[in-house]
């Protein structure tokens, strides 16, 4: 599977997280609108457009709602929304991935595009996508938890909080995402080396030759 569709699926979360930190608090609606546009683009990258990928649809609904809220909240509420929405979106998206795991692991939707239909029900295919989807769900929840800690520090600190904010708001999320990118590449290769069926391309890397 090509990496671009999966990268585009997580781009709304990444864009909103960055913009909510960099833009003034009053622009939180614009940050969410940009994220919603990225989510819509991710949906339109796949044909047929319906049904959309689970992750893309969840992102579009979430960020469209946040954009509407961001544009209508009062000036006194936009700071709170910018701090806590930027931290909480990871918890919501990660939670959606984990809740839907028994129904449809989100990576399976991507993997089906490059795996022959005859192997969609194979134990190896199912195992790879359950593990990858669970891993991504936990990683995104971890990003959310880390950013919530950063938000708590910002909200309650009376002194300088730049270092804790960089650690919990930026460094730990980056480490979690980089680890999952590597895991998404190595785990399918490890399983298929001892399993059945064709080698499944990882959702974060091009298909192996």
N, C-alpha and C positions, 0 to 999 in steps of 0.2 A: 504493500500500500504506500502511496505517495505521502510524504509528510505534510504537504501544504494544507490539505483539508483539516487535519487535526490541529495544526498550528492556528489556523483561522478560527477553529472552534473555541480555543482558549484565548484568542486575542481580545475579545470583548472584556473578559475578566482582567487581563493584564492591563489593557488600555484604561479601564475605569479605575483600577487600583492606583496606577501612576497619575492619572489626571486628577483624581480626588486629593492627591497629596500635593501636586504641583500648582493647580489652579486655585484662585481665591475661593473661599467657602461659598460665596454667592453664585459661583459658576458650576455647582454640583449638578445642576440640571443639564448643562451642556456636556459635562463629562459622561453622564449616563446616556445622553442622546448619541454621542459618538460611539459608545459601546454598543448601543442598540443597532446602530447602522452597521457596525462590524458583524454583529450577529446575523443581521438580515443578509449581508453579503455572503456569509458562510452558508446560509440556507440556499441562496441562489446559485452557489457554486455546484450544487448537486442536482442532477436530474434523474428521476422526476422530483419536483419540488415537494410533493406531498406523498407520504408523510415525511416531515423533516427529521433530521437527526435529533435525538433526544436532547443532547447537550446544546445544540444550536437553538432549538425551540425554547428551552428553559432560559437560556441567556437572553433571547429576544424579549420574552415576557417580563423577566426580572428587570432588565435595564430600561425597557419602555415604561414600566411602572415607576421606576426610580426617576426617570426623566420628567414624567408628569408631576410627581411629588416635588421634585427639585425646583420646578418652575413655579409652583403655586405656594410653597411654604413661605412663611414670613421671614424677614431678615434675621430675627432672633433665633430661628430654628435651623438656618442653613449651616451654621458651624457644626451643630450636633449631627446633622444629617451627613455632612461631609466626612466627619471623623468616623462615625459608627457605621455608615453604609459602606464606606471604603473598606472597613475591616470585616463587615458581616457578609459581604457577597460571597466570599470564599466558603463560609460555613453553609450558605444556602445551596450553592452549586455543588459543592462536595457532598452535601446531604442528599441532593437529588440523585446524584450518581449512585450513592450507596443504597438508597431506598429502592431504586429501580433495578438493582443488581439481580434479584431473583427473576425479574420479568424479562429484561433485555440488557445485558452488559453493554454500555455505550460503545466500547471499542469494537464489539461484534458488528455493529452497523457499518463501521468503516472497513473492517476486515472482509466482510462479505463482498466488497467491491473488487477485491483482488484474489479471492479464494473461490475455486469452483464450487457450485452449489452442492455437489455430491458430498462435500466434506463439512458442510455447515452443521450437521448433526453429529459429527465425530467427537469422541471424548476428548481428543487432543485439542481440537478447535475450541470446544466449550471451555476446557480448563484454562487455556491460554487467555481467553477473553474475560473469564471470571476473575482470574488473578490480576490481569492488567487493569480491569475496570475498578476492582477493589483497591488496588494500589493507588490509582489516580484519585479515586474518591477520598481515600485517607490522606493523601498528599495535599489535596485542595482544602480539605477540612483543617489539616495542619497549618496550611498557609493562613486560613481564616483565624485560627486560634492564635497564631503568632502575631497577626495584625491586630487582633483584639487586645492582646497584652500591650502592644505598642500604643493603642488608642487609650487604654487605661492609664498608662504612664503619662501620656500627653495631657490627659484630662485632669489628673490629680497631682502632677508634679508642679512644684513652685519654683524649681530651679531649672538648670539646663538639662534637657532630655535628649540631646542630639544623638549621643552614642546608643542608648537603649532603643531609640526609635530606628536607627540604622540597623541595629542587630535584629530586632523583632519585626520591624516593618519592611526591611529590604533583604538583609543577608540570609536569614533563615528561610524565607520564601524562595529565594533564588536557589539555595542549596537543595531544597525539597524538589523543586521542579527539574533541576539538572539531574538529580538522582533518578527521578522517574523517567526522564528521557533515556538515560543509559539503561535502566532496568527494562524499559519497553523494547529496547533493541536486543538485549542479551537473553532475556527470559524466553521468548518464543524460540530462539535458536537452541537454547538448552533443552527445552521440552521436546521439540521436534526431532532432536538428535536421537532421542530414545523412544519417541512415540510413533504414531502412524500418520499417514497422509503426507501431503506436500508441505514444504516449509512455508509457514505463514509469515508474510511480511509484517514487521512490527508497526504499530500505528504511528510511530515517531520516526520511522526511517523508511527509505525506499526498499522495494522488494529486493531480496538477495538474488544474485545471479547464480 
